[in-house]
Amino acid sequence: MTEPSEPSTIECREIAELLGDYFDGTLPGHVMELIDWHIEGCSACVAFVNTYRGTINAAAKLRDVQLPPELRERLISVLRSAR
Ligand SMILES: [Zn+2]
């Protein structure tokens, strides 16, 4: 029993898996808090989140130039499956 396994902790690997839903805002509030809490204390995840945000911003800019909705949907699904 050396590994922390309480449900109140979260691992970097889980952050990576949940980040898509995190930015979609579809996660339960306590999971969002766990992720926020982890990211604050984990430089590796901060870097990962910044990279992810950059991708989101790129998609948002594409939306600003009025990408056709179905093309945007396809782009988002590609981005999400690329994790
Ligand atoms: Zn981490």
PDB file of the backbone (N, CA, C, O) and the ligand in Angstrom, with CONECT records:
HET     ZN  A 101       1
ATOM      1  N   MET A   1       0.832  -1.205   0.000  1.00  0.00           N
ATOM      2  CA  MET A   1       0.000   0.000   0.000  1.00  0.00           C
ATOM      3  C   MET A   1       0.865   1.253   0.000  1.00  0.00           C
ATOM      4  O   MET A   1       0.742   2.094   0.891  1.00  0.00           O
ATOM      5  N   THR A   2       1.727   1.380  -0.980  1.00  0.00           N
ATOM      6  CA  THR A   2       2.569   2.565  -1.047  1.00  0.00           C
ATOM      7  C   THR A   2       2.003   3.598  -2.013  1.00  0.00           C
ATOM      8  O   THR A   2       2.361   4.774  -1.959  1.00  0.00           O
ATOM      9  N   GLU A   3       1.114   3.148  -2.898  1.00  0.00           N
ATOM     10  CA  GLU A   3       0.565   4.084  -3.873  1.00  0.00           C
ATOM     11  C   GLU A   3      -0.636   4.821  -3.299  1.00  0.00           C
ATOM     12  O   GLU A   3      -1.501   4.198  -2.683  1.00  0.00           O
ATOM     13  N   PRO A   4      -0.704   6.119  -3.486  1.00  0.00           N
ATOM     14  CA  PRO A   4      -1.896   6.845  -3.049  1.00  0.00           C
ATOM     15  C   PRO A   4      -3.084   6.473  -3.930  1.00  0.00           C
ATOM     16  O   PRO A   4      -3.053   6.682  -5.142  1.00  0.00           O
ATOM     17  N   SER A   5      -4.107   5.932  -3.330  1.00  0.00           N
ATOM     18  CA  SER A   5      -5.232   5.466  -4.139  1.00  0.00           C
ATOM     19  C   SER A   5      -6.555   6.044  -3.684  1.00  0.00           C
ATOM     20  O   SER A   5      -7.613   5.576  -4.105  1.00  0.00           O
ATOM     21  N   GLU A   6      -6.512   7.049  -2.834  1.00  0.00           N
ATOM     22  CA  GLU A   6      -7.768   7.658  -2.398  1.00  0.00           C
ATOM     23  C   GLU A   6      -8.474   8.277  -3.611  1.00  0.00           C
ATOM     24  O   GLU A   6      -7.815   8.735  -4.544  1.00  0.00           O
ATOM     25  N   PRO A   7      -9.790   8.292  -3.599  1.00  0.00           N
ATOM     26  CA  PRO A   7     -10.518   8.909  -4.712  1.00  0.00           C
ATOM     27  C   PRO A   7     -10.320  10.418  -4.778  1.00  0.00           C
ATOM     28  O   PRO A   7     -10.729  11.059  -5.745  1.00  0.00           O
ATOM     29  N   SER A   8      -9.690  10.989  -3.743  1.00  0.00           N
ATOM     30  CA  SER A   8      -9.502  12.439  -3.719  1.00  0.00           C
ATOM     31  C   SER A   8      -8.232  12.867  -4.443  1.00  0.00           C
ATOM     32  O   SER A   8      -7.922  14.057  -4.514  1.00  0.00           O
ATOM     33  N   THR A   9      -7.500  11.899  -4.979  1.00  0.00           N
ATOM     34  CA  THR A   9      -6.294  12.246  -5.741  1.00  0.00           C
ATOM     35  C   THR A   9      -6.493  11.866  -7.201  1.00  0.00           C
ATOM     36  O   THR A   9      -7.368  11.070  -7.541  1.00  0.00           O
ATOM     37  N   ILE A  10      -5.670  12.448  -8.046  1.00  0.00           N
ATOM     38  CA  ILE A  10      -5.792  12.198  -9.473  1.00  0.00           C
ATOM     39  C   ILE A  10      -4.388  12.187 -10.067  1.00  0.00           C
ATOM     40  O   ILE A  10      -3.514  12.939  -9.637  1.00  0.00           O
ATOM     41  N   GLU A  11      -4.186  11.331 -11.054  1.00  0.00           N
ATOM     42  CA  GLU A  11      -2.852  11.180 -11.643  1.00  0.00           C
ATOM     43  C   GLU A  11      -2.749  11.942 -12.957  1.00  0.00           C
ATOM     44  O   GLU A  11      -3.753  12.268 -13.591  1.00  0.00           O
ATOM     45  N   CYS A  12      -1.498  12.220 -13.350  1.00  0.00           N
ATOM     46  CA  CYS A  12      -1.244  12.928 -14.601  1.00  0.00           C
ATOM     47  C   CYS A  12      -1.911  12.216 -15.776  1.00  0.00           C
ATOM     48  O   CYS A  12      -2.482  12.856 -16.658  1.00  0.00           O
ATOM     49  N   ARG A  13      -1.832  10.896 -15.778  1.00  0.00           N
ATOM     50  CA  ARG A  13      -2.423  10.119 -16.856  1.00  0.00           C
ATOM     51  C   ARG A  13      -3.929  10.370 -16.951  1.00  0.00           C
ATOM     52  O   ARG A  13      -4.493  10.468 -18.041  1.00  0.00           O
ATOM     53  N   GLU A  14      -4.563  10.470 -15.778  1.00  0.00           N
ATOM     54  CA  GLU A  14      -6.004  10.728 -15.753  1.00  0.00           C
ATOM     55  C   GLU A  14      -6.314  12.140 -16.227  1.00  0.00           C
ATOM     56  O   GLU A  14      -7.317  12.376 -16.900  1.00  0.00           O
ATOM     57  N   ILE A  15      -5.431  13.083 -15.865  1.00  0.00           N
ATOM     58  CA  ILE A  15      -5.597  14.456 -16.355  1.00  0.00           C
ATOM     59  C   ILE A  15      -5.667  14.452 -17.876  1.00  0.00           C
ATOM     60  O   ILE A  15      -6.554  15.059 -18.475  1.00  0.00           O
ATOM     61  N   ALA A  16      -4.709  13.752 -18.489  1.00  0.00           N
ATOM     62  CA  ALA A  16      -4.650  13.722 -19.943  1.00  0.00           C
ATOM     63  C   ALA A  16      -5.933  13.151 -20.525  1.00  0.00           C
ATOM     64  O   ALA A  16      -6.432  13.628 -21.544  1.00  0.00           O
ATOM     65  N   GLU A  17      -6.470  12.113 -19.858  1.00  0.00           N
ATOM     66  CA  GLU A  17      -7.673  11.466 -20.373  1.00  0.00           C
ATOM     67  C   GLU A  17      -8.914  12.337 -20.200  1.00  0.00           C
ATOM     68  O   GLU A  17      -9.847  12.270 -21.000  1.00  0.00           O
ATOM     69  N   LEU A  18      -8.917  13.156 -19.147  1.00  0.00           N
ATOM     70  CA  LEU A  18     -10.118  13.924 -18.802  1.00  0.00           C
ATOM     71  C   LEU A  18     -10.119  15.330 -19.377  1.00  0.00           C
ATOM     72  O   LEU A  18     -11.131  16.028 -19.316  1.00  0.00           O
ATOM     73  N   LEU A  19      -8.980  15.750 -19.940  1.00  0.00           N
ATOM     74  CA  LEU A  19      -8.836  17.156 -20.293  1.00  0.00           C
ATOM     75  C   LEU A  19      -9.845  17.601 -21.355  1.00  0.00           C
ATOM     76  O   LEU A  19     -10.318  18.737 -21.324  1.00  0.00           O
ATOM     77  N   GLY A  20     -10.169  16.720 -22.279  1.00  0.00           N
ATOM     78  CA  GLY A  20     -11.156  17.079 -23.295  1.00  0.00           C
ATOM     79  C   GLY A  20     -12.494  17.433 -22.669  1.00  0.00           C
ATOM     80  O   GLY A  20     -13.104  18.448 -23.006  1.00  0.00           O
ATOM     81  N   ASP A  21     -12.939  16.584 -21.755  1.00  0.00           N
ATOM     82  CA  ASP A  21     -14.200  16.838 -21.061  1.00  0.00           C
ATOM     83  C   ASP A  21     -14.073  18.032 -20.127  1.00  0.00           C
ATOM     84  O   ASP A  21     -15.028  18.779 -19.914  1.00  0.00           O
ATOM     85  N   TYR A  22     -12.872  18.198 -19.572  1.00  0.00           N
ATOM     86  CA  TYR A  22     -12.614  19.331 -18.677  1.00  0.00           C
ATOM     87  C   TYR A  22     -12.864  20.646 -19.398  1.00  0.00           C
ATOM     88  O   TYR A  22     -13.531  21.534 -18.867  1.00  0.00           O
ATOM     89  N   PHE A  23     -12.331  20.772 -20.605  1.00  0.00           N
ATOM     90  CA  PHE A  23     -12.506  22.018 -21.342  1.00  0.00           C
ATOM     91  C   PHE A  23     -13.900  22.128 -21.933  1.00  0.00           C
ATOM     92  O   PHE A  23     -14.369  23.231 -22.209  1.00  0.00           O
ATOM     93  N   ASP A  24     -14.560  21.009 -22.130  1.00  0.00           N
ATOM     94  CA  ASP A  24     -15.965  21.055 -22.561  1.00  0.00           C
ATOM     95  C   ASP A  24     -16.882  21.455 -21.410  1.00  0.00           C
ATOM     96  O   ASP A  24     -18.026  21.856 -21.625  1.00  0.00           O
ATOM     97  N   GLY A  25     -16.363  21.342 -20.180  1.00  0.00           N
ATOM     98  CA  GLY A  25     -17.175  21.666 -19.014  1.00  0.00           C
ATOM     99  C   GLY A  25     -18.219  20.618 -18.700  1.00  0.00           C
ATOM    100  O   GLY A  25     -19.226  20.916 -18.058  1.00  0.00           O
ATOM    101  N   THR A  26     -17.990  19.382 -19.151  1.00  0.00           N
ATOM    102  CA  THR A  26     -18.993  18.337 -18.964  1.00  0.00           C
ATOM    103  C   THR A  26     -18.692  17.439 -17.766  1.00  0.00           C
ATOM    104  O   THR A  26     -19.442  16.503 -17.489  1.00  0.00           O
ATOM    105  N   LEU A  27     -17.592  17.720 -17.051  1.00  0.00           N
ATOM    106  CA  LEU A  27     -17.249  16.897 -15.894  1.00  0.00           C
ATOM    107  C   LEU A  27     -18.002  17.364 -14.658  1.00  0.00           C
ATOM    108  O   LEU A  27     -18.348  18.540 -14.543  1.00  0.00           O
ATOM    109  N   PRO A  28     -18.259  16.433 -13.722  1.00  0.00           N
ATOM    110  CA  PRO A  28     -18.855  16.841 -12.439  1.00  0.00           C
ATOM    111  C   PRO A  28     -17.956  17.853 -11.741  1.00  0.00           C
ATOM    112  O   PRO A  28     -16.737  17.832 -11.913  1.00  0.00           O
ATOM    113  N   GLY A  29     -18.567  18.746 -10.948  1.00  0.00           N
ATOM    114  CA  GLY A  29     -17.821  19.815 -10.304  1.00  0.00           C
ATOM    115  C   GLY A  29     -16.645  19.330  -9.475  1.00  0.00           C
ATOM    116  O   GLY A  29     -15.584  19.953  -9.490  1.00  0.00           O
ATOM    117  N   HIS A  30     -16.816  18.220  -8.746  1.00  0.00           N
ATOM    118  CA  HIS A  30     -15.728  17.774  -7.875  1.00  0.00           C
ATOM    119  C   HIS A  30     -14.556  17.244  -8.688  1.00  0.00           C
ATOM    120  O   HIS A  30     -13.411  17.300  -8.241  1.00  0.00           O
ATOM    121  N   VAL A  31     -14.840  16.729  -9.882  1.00  0.00           N
ATOM    122  CA  VAL A  31     -13.749  16.263 -10.745  1.00  0.00           C
ATOM    123  C   VAL A  31     -13.000  17.454 -11.313  1.00  0.00           C
ATOM    124  O   VAL A  31     -11.772  17.435 -11.397  1.00  0.00           O
ATOM    125  N   MET A  32     -13.740  18.502 -11.709  1.00  0.00           N
ATOM    126  CA  MET A  32     -13.101  19.732 -12.174  1.00  0.00           C
ATOM    127  C   MET A  32     -12.171  20.281 -11.092  1.00  0.00           C
ATOM    128  O   MET A  32     -11.053  20.711 -11.378  1.00  0.00           O
ATOM    129  N   GLU A  33     -12.645  20.261  -9.852  1.00  0.00           N
ATOM    130  CA  GLU A  33     -11.833  20.773  -8.746  1.00  0.00           C
ATOM    131  C   GLU A  33     -10.577  19.937  -8.554  1.00  0.00           C
ATOM    132  O   GLU A  33      -9.495  20.473  -8.316  1.00  0.00           O
ATOM    133  N   LEU A  34     -10.726  18.625  -8.658  1.00  0.00           N
ATOM    134  CA  LEU A  34      -9.565  17.744  -8.524  1.00  0.00           C
ATOM    135  C   LEU A  34      -8.522  18.069  -9.583  1.00  0.00           C
ATOM    136  O   LEU A  34      -7.325  18.130  -9.299  1.00  0.00           O
ATOM    137  N   ILE A  35      -8.994  18.276 -10.802  1.00  0.00           N
ATOM    138  CA  ILE A  35      -8.073  18.571 -11.897  1.00  0.00           C
ATOM    139  C   ILE A  35      -7.396  19.918 -11.664  1.00  0.00           C
ATOM    140  O   ILE A  35      -6.180  20.042 -11.815  1.00  0.00           O
ATOM    141  N   ASP A  36      -8.195  20.938 -11.291  1.00  0.00           N
ATOM    142  CA  ASP A  36      -7.609  22.252 -10.988  1.00  0.00           C
ATOM    143  C   ASP A  36      -6.542  22.130  -9.911  1.00  0.00           C
ATOM    144  O   ASP A  36      -5.455  22.701 -10.008  1.00  0.00           O
ATOM    145  N   TRP A  37      -6.892  21.363  -8.877  1.00  0.00           N
ATOM    146  CA  TRP A  37      -6.007  21.217  -7.729  1.00  0.00           C
ATOM    147  C   TRP A  37      -4.706  20.528  -8.144  1.00  0.00           C
ATOM    148  O   TRP A  37      -3.622  20.939  -7.731  1.00  0.00           O
ATOM    149  N   HIS A  38      -4.819  19.495  -8.950  1.00  0.00           N
ATOM    150  CA  HIS A  38      -3.634  18.759  -9.402  1.00  0.00           C
ATOM    151  C   HIS A  38      -2.755  19.653 -10.282  1.00  0.00           C
ATOM    152  O   HIS A  38      -1.538  19.713 -10.107  1.00  0.00           O
ATOM    153  N   ILE A  39      -3.391  20.341 -11.226  1.00  0.00           N
ATOM    154  CA  ILE A  39      -2.638  21.147 -12.186  1.00  0.00           C
ATOM    155  C   ILE A  39      -1.849  22.238 -11.467  1.00  0.00           C
ATOM    156  O   ILE A  39      -0.725  22.559 -11.853  1.00  0.00           O
ATOM    157  N   GLU A  40      -2.452  22.806 -10.411  1.00  0.00           N
ATOM    158  CA  GLU A  40      -1.763  23.856  -9.666  1.00  0.00           C
ATOM    159  C   GLU A  40      -0.435  23.389  -9.093  1.00  0.00           C
ATOM    160  O   GLU A  40       0.514  24.166  -8.983  1.00  0.00           O
ATOM    161  N   GLY A  41      -0.375  22.102  -8.725  1.00  0.00           N
ATOM    162  CA  GLY A  41       0.836  21.614  -8.071  1.00  0.00           C
ATOM    163  C   GLY A  41       1.705  20.749  -8.961  1.00  0.00           C
ATOM    164  O   GLY A  41       2.644  20.120  -8.472  1.00  0.00           O
ATOM    165  N   CYS A  42       1.420  20.697 -10.262  1.00  0.00           N
ATOM    166  CA  CYS A  42       2.128  19.773 -11.148  1.00  0.00           C
ATOM    167  C   CYS A  42       2.587  20.515 -12.398  1.00  0.00           C
ATOM    168  O   CYS A  42       1.774  20.838 -13.264  1.00  0.00           O
ATOM    169  N   SER A  43       3.887  20.784 -12.495  1.00  0.00           N
ATOM    170  CA  SER A  43       4.401  21.567 -13.621  1.00  0.00           C
ATOM    171  C   SER A  43       4.233  20.822 -14.942  1.00  0.00           C
ATOM    172  O   SER A  43       4.038  21.441 -15.988  1.00  0.00           O
ATOM    173  N   ALA A  44       4.310  19.487 -14.892  1.00  0.00           N
ATOM    174  CA  ALA A  44       4.137  18.705 -16.120  1.00  0.00           C
ATOM    175  C   ALA A  44       2.736  18.919 -16.689  1.00  0.00           C
ATOM    176  O   ALA A  44       2.562  19.081 -17.897  1.00  0.00           O
ATOM    177  N   CYS A  45       1.741  18.917 -15.801  1.00  0.00           N
ATOM    178  CA  CYS A  45       0.367  19.082 -16.259  1.00  0.00           C
ATOM    179  C   CYS A  45       0.079  20.523 -16.666  1.00  0.00           C
ATOM    180  O   CYS A  45      -0.726  20.762 -17.566  1.00  0.00           O
ATOM    181  N   VAL A  46       0.728  21.482 -16.016  1.00  0.00           N
ATOM    182  CA  VAL A  46       0.576  22.878 -16.434  1.00  0.00           C
ATOM    183  C   VAL A  46       1.006  23.016 -17.890  1.00  0.00           C
ATOM    184  O   VAL A  46       0.305  23.627 -18.696  1.00  0.00           O
ATOM    185  N   ALA A  47       2.163  22.445 -18.220  1.00  0.00           N
ATOM    186  CA  ALA A  47       2.653  22.513 -19.594  1.00  0.00           C
ATOM    187  C   ALA A  47       1.679  21.822 -20.540  1.00  0.00           C
ATOM    188  O   ALA A  47       1.407  22.309 -21.637  1.00  0.00           O
ATOM    189  N   PHE A  48       1.161  20.681 -20.100  1.00  0.00           N
ATOM    190  CA  PHE A  48       0.234  19.921 -20.931  1.00  0.00           C
ATOM    191  C   PHE A  48      -1.050  20.720 -21.186  1.00  0.00           C
ATOM    192  O   PHE A  48      -1.557  20.772 -22.306  1.00  0.00           O
ATOM    193  N   VAL A  49      -1.556  21.336 -20.124  1.00  0.00           N
ATOM    194  CA  VAL A  49      -2.785  22.122 -20.244  1.00  0.00           C
ATOM    195  C   VAL A  49      -2.577  23.315 -21.168  1.00  0.00           C
ATOM    196  O   VAL A  49      -3.451  23.651 -21.968  1.00  0.00           O
ATOM    197  N   ASN A  50      -1.406  23.959 -21.053  1.00  0.00           N
ATOM    198  CA  ASN A  50      -1.127  25.106 -21.921  1.00  0.00           C
ATOM    199  C   ASN A  50      -1.099  24.683 -23.387  1.00  0.00           C
ATOM    200  O   ASN A  50      -1.604  25.393 -24.256  1.00  0.00           O
ATOM    201  N   THR A  51      -0.512  23.535 -23.651  1.00  0.00           N
ATOM    202  CA  THR A  51      -0.501  23.011 -25.014  1.00  0.00           C
ATOM    203  C   THR A  51      -1.919  22.750 -25.494  1.00  0.00           C
ATOM    204  O   THR A  51      -2.287  23.080 -26.622  1.00  0.00           O
ATOM    205  N   TYR A  52      -2.702  22.150 -24.613  1.00  0.00           N
ATOM    206  CA  TYR A  52      -4.079  21.819 -24.962  1.00  0.00           C
ATOM    207  C   TYR A  52      -4.883  23.098 -25.226  1.00  0.00           C
ATOM    208  O   TYR A  52      -5.660  23.180 -26.177  1.00  0.00           O
ATOM    209  N   ARG A  53      -4.672  24.093 -24.356  1.00  0.00           N
ATOM    210  CA  ARG A  53      -5.367  25.378 -24.530  1.00  0.00           C
ATOM    211  C   ARG A  53      -5.015  26.002 -25.872  1.00  0.00           C
ATOM    212  O   ARG A  53      -5.870  26.578 -26.545  1.00  0.00           O
ATOM    213  N   GLY A  54      -3.723  25.879 -26.261  1.00  0.00           N
ATOM    214  CA  GLY A  54      -3.301  26.413 -27.550  1.00  0.00           C
ATOM    215  C   GLY A  54      -4.092  25.785 -28.681  1.00  0.00           C
ATOM    216  O   GLY A  54      -4.477  26.460 -29.635  1.00  0.00           O
ATOM    217  N   THR A  55      -4.333  24.475 -28.563  1.00  0.00           N
ATOM    218  CA  THR A  55      -5.124  23.778 -29.575  1.00  0.00           C
ATOM    219  C   THR A  55      -6.554  24.282 -29.585  1.00  0.00           C
ATOM    220  O   THR A  55      -7.143  24.498 -30.644  1.00  0.00           O
ATOM    221  N   ILE A  56      -7.109  24.469 -28.391  1.00  0.00           N
ATOM    222  CA  ILE A  56      -8.476  24.984 -28.265  1.00  0.00           C
ATOM    223  C   ILE A  56      -8.574  26.373 -28.889  1.00  0.00           C
ATOM    224  O   ILE A  56      -9.514  26.674 -29.625  1.00  0.00           O
ATOM    225  N   ASN A  57      -7.577  27.222 -28.579  1.00  0.00           N
ATOM    226  CA  ASN A  57      -7.584  28.578 -29.118  1.00  0.00           C
ATOM    227  C   ASN A  57      -7.516  28.561 -30.639  1.00  0.00           C
ATOM    228  O   ASN A  57      -8.169  29.363 -31.307  1.00  0.00           O
ATOM    229  N   ALA A  58      -6.728  27.651 -31.175  1.00  0.00           N
ATOM    230  CA  ALA A  58      -6.648  27.524 -32.627  1.00  0.00           C
ATOM    231  C   ALA A  58      -8.018  27.182 -33.196  1.00  0.00           C
ATOM    232  O   ALA A  58      -8.436  27.738 -34.211  1.00  0.00           O
ATOM    233  N   ALA A  59      -8.709  26.268 -32.537  1.00  0.00           N
ATOM    234  CA  ALA A  59     -10.045  25.889 -32.984  1.00  0.00           C
ATOM    235  C   ALA A  59     -11.004  27.064 -32.853  1.00  0.00           C
ATOM    236  O   ALA A  59     -11.859  27.274 -33.713  1.00  0.00           O
ATOM    237  N   ALA A  60     -10.857  27.843 -31.757  1.00  0.00           N
ATOM    238  CA  ALA A  60     -11.727  28.993 -31.544  1.00  0.00           C
ATOM    239  C   ALA A  60     -11.497  30.042 -32.619  1.00  0.00           C
ATOM    240  O   ALA A  60     -12.448  30.664 -33.093  1.00  0.00           O
ATOM    241  N   LYS A  61     -10.241  30.244 -33.008  1.00  0.00           N
ATOM    242  CA  LYS A  61      -9.951  31.198 -34.066  1.00  0.00           C
ATOM    243  C   LYS A  61     -10.579  30.745 -35.373  1.00  0.00           C
ATOM    244  O   LYS A  61     -11.103  31.557 -36.136  1.00  0.00           O
ATOM    245  N   LEU A  62     -10.523  29.447 -35.626  1.00  0.00           N
ATOM    246  CA  LEU A  62     -11.161  28.924 -36.827  1.00  0.00           C
ATOM    247  C   LEU A  62     -12.656  29.221 -36.804  1.00  0.00           C
ATOM    248  O   LEU A  62     -13.254  29.550 -37.828  1.00  0.00           O
ATOM    249  N   ARG A  63     -13.246  29.098 -35.620  1.00  0.00           N
ATOM    250  CA  ARG A  63     -14.677  29.385 -35.497  1.00  0.00           C
ATOM    251  C   ARG A  63     -14.942  30.857 -35.787  1.00  0.00           C
ATOM    252  O   ARG A  63     -15.960  31.213 -36.381  1.00  0.00           O
ATOM    253  N   ASP A  64     -13.994  31.720 -35.353  1.00  0.00           N
ATOM    254  CA  ASP A  64     -14.173  33.154 -35.571  1.00  0.00           C
ATOM    255  C   ASP A  64     -14.214  33.505 -37.055  1.00  0.00           C
ATOM    256  O   ASP A  64     -14.870  34.473 -37.439  1.00  0.00           O
ATOM    257  N   VAL A  65     -13.529  32.743 -37.886  1.00  0.00           N
ATOM    258  CA  VAL A  65     -13.585  33.010 -39.315  1.00  0.00           C
ATOM    259  C   VAL A  65     -14.697  32.191 -39.966  1.00  0.00           C
ATOM    260  O   VAL A  65     -14.693  31.955 -41.175  1.00  0.00           O
ATOM    261  N   GLN A  66     -15.659  31.761 -39.126  1.00  0.00           N
ATOM    262  CA  GLN A  66     -16.888  31.130 -39.597  1.00  0.00           C
ATOM    263  C   GLN A  66     -16.645  29.867 -40.403  1.00  0.00           C
ATOM    264  O   GLN A  66     -17.023  29.747 -41.568  1.00  0.00           O
ATOM    265  N   LEU A  67     -15.998  28.936 -39.728  1.00  0.00           N
ATOM    266  CA  LEU A  67     -15.851  27.601 -40.269  1.00  0.00           C
ATOM    267  C   LEU A  67     -17.240  26.956 -40.344  1.00  0.00           C
ATOM    268  O   LEU A  67     -18.038  27.100 -39.418  1.00  0.00           O
ATOM    269  N   PRO A  68     -17.526  26.261 -41.418  1.00  0.00           N
ATOM    270  CA  PRO A  68     -18.819  25.558 -41.469  1.00  0.00           C
ATOM    271  C   PRO A  68     -18.957  24.611 -40.273  1.00  0.00           C
ATOM    272  O   PRO A  68     -18.007  23.905 -39.936  1.00  0.00           O
ATOM    273  N   PRO A  69     -20.130  24.588 -39.630  1.00  0.00           N
ATOM    274  CA  PRO A  69     -20.292  23.814 -38.389  1.00  0.00           C
ATOM    275  C   PRO A  69     -19.866  22.358 -38.530  1.00  0.00           C
ATOM    276  O   PRO A  69     -19.224  21.810 -37.635  1.00  0.00           O
ATOM    277  N   GLU A  70     -20.214  21.737 -39.632  1.00  0.00           N
ATOM    278  CA  GLU A  70     -19.885  20.314 -39.753  1.00  0.00           C
ATOM    279  C   GLU A  70     -18.379  20.102 -39.869  1.00  0.00           C
ATOM    280  O   GLU A  70     -17.852  19.089 -39.409  1.00  0.00           O
ATOM    281  N   LEU A  71     -17.685  21.062 -40.486  1.00  0.00           N
ATOM    282  CA  LEU A  71     -16.229  20.967 -40.574  1.00  0.00           C
ATOM    283  C   LEU A  71     -15.605  21.181 -39.198  1.00  0.00           C
ATOM    284  O   LEU A  71     -14.628  20.525 -38.839  1.00  0.00           O
ATOM    285  N   ARG A  72     -16.186  22.114 -38.427  1.00  0.00           N
ATOM    286  CA  ARG A  72     -15.681  22.363 -37.081  1.00  0.00           C
ATOM    287  C   ARG A  72     -15.882  21.129 -36.202  1.00  0.00           C
ATOM    288  O   ARG A  72     -15.000  20.745 -35.434  1.00  0.00           O
ATOM    289  N   GLU A  73     -17.057  20.521 -36.332  1.00  0.00           N
ATOM    290  CA  GLU A  73     -17.320  19.301 -35.570  1.00  0.00           C
ATOM    291  C   GLU A  73     -16.278  18.232 -35.888  1.00  0.00           C
ATOM    292  O   GLU A  73     -15.776  17.550 -34.995  1.00  0.00           O
ATOM    293  N   ARG A  74     -15.964  18.100 -37.175  1.00  0.00           N
ATOM    294  CA  ARG A  74     -14.998  17.091 -37.579  1.00  0.00           C
ATOM    295  C   ARG A  74     -13.612  17.419 -37.003  1.00  0.00           C
ATOM    296  O   ARG A  74     -12.896  16.533 -36.536  1.00  0.00           O
ATOM    297  N   LEU A  75     -13.251  18.705 -37.045  1.00  0.00           N
ATOM    298  CA  LEU A  75     -11.971  19.128 -36.493  1.00  0.00           C
ATOM    299  C   LEU A  75     -11.894  18.806 -35.008  1.00  0.00           C
ATOM    300  O   LEU A  75     -10.886  18.293 -34.522  1.00  0.00           O
ATOM    301  N   ILE A  76     -12.976  19.116 -34.294  1.00  0.00           N
ATOM    302  CA  ILE A  76     -12.999  18.865 -32.849  1.00  0.00           C
ATOM    303  C   ILE A  76     -12.872  17.364 -32.575  1.00  0.00           C
ATOM    304  O   ILE A  76     -12.142  16.962 -31.668  1.00  0.00           O
ATOM    305  N   SER A  77     -13.569  16.542 -33.344  1.00  0.00           N
ATOM    306  CA  SER A  77     -13.486  15.106 -33.097  1.00  0.00           C
ATOM    307  C   SER A  77     -12.093  14.579 -33.408  1.00  0.00           C
ATOM    308  O   SER A  77     -11.607  13.664 -32.742  1.00  0.00           O
ATOM    309  N   VAL A  78     -11.447  15.158 -34.423  1.00  0.00           N
ATOM    310  CA  VAL A  78     -10.074  14.774 -34.728  1.00  0.00           C
ATOM    311  C   VAL A  78      -9.149  15.157 -33.571  1.00  0.00           C
ATOM    312  O   VAL A  78      -8.307  14.369 -33.141  1.00  0.00           O
ATOM    313  N   LEU A  79      -9.328  16.392 -33.077  1.00  0.00           N
ATOM    314  CA  LEU A  79      -8.501  16.860 -31.965  1.00  0.00           C
ATOM    315  C   LEU A  79      -8.691  15.970 -30.746  1.00  0.00           C
ATOM    316  O   LEU A  79      -7.727  15.647 -30.052  1.00  0.00           O
ATOM    317  N   ARG A  80      -9.929  15.574 -30.487  1.00  0.00           N
ATOM    318  CA  ARG A  80     -10.214  14.784 -29.290  1.00  0.00           C
ATOM    319  C   ARG A  80      -9.678  13.365 -29.422  1.00  0.00           C
ATOM    320  O   ARG A  80      -9.240  12.773 -28.435  1.00  0.00           O
ATOM    321  N   SER A  81      -9.708  12.809 -30.644  1.00  0.00           N
ATOM    322  CA  SER A  81      -9.222  11.442 -30.812  1.00  0.00           C
ATOM    323  C   SER A  81      -7.701  11.393 -30.869  1.00  0.00           C
ATOM    324  O   SER A  81      -7.108  10.315 -30.817  1.00  0.00           O
ATOM    325  N   ALA A  82      -7.067  12.567 -30.976  1.00  0.00           N
ATOM    326  CA  ALA A  82      -5.613  12.620 -31.106  1.00  0.00           C
ATOM    327  C   ALA A  82      -4.917  12.609 -29.765  1.00  0.00           C
ATOM    328  O   ALA A  82      -3.687  12.637 -29.719  1.00  0.00           O
ATOM    329  N   ARG A  83      -5.659  12.570 -28.671  1.00  0.00           N
ATOM    330  CA  ARG A  83      -5.004  12.653 -27.374  1.00  0.00           C
ATOM    331  C   ARG A  83      -4.252  11.380 -27.016  1.00  0.00           C
ATOM    332  O   ARG A  83      -3.647  11.301 -25.946  1.00  0.00           O
TER     333      ARG A  83
HETATM  334 ZN    ZN A 101       0.320  16.016 -13.232  1.00  0.00          ZN2+
END
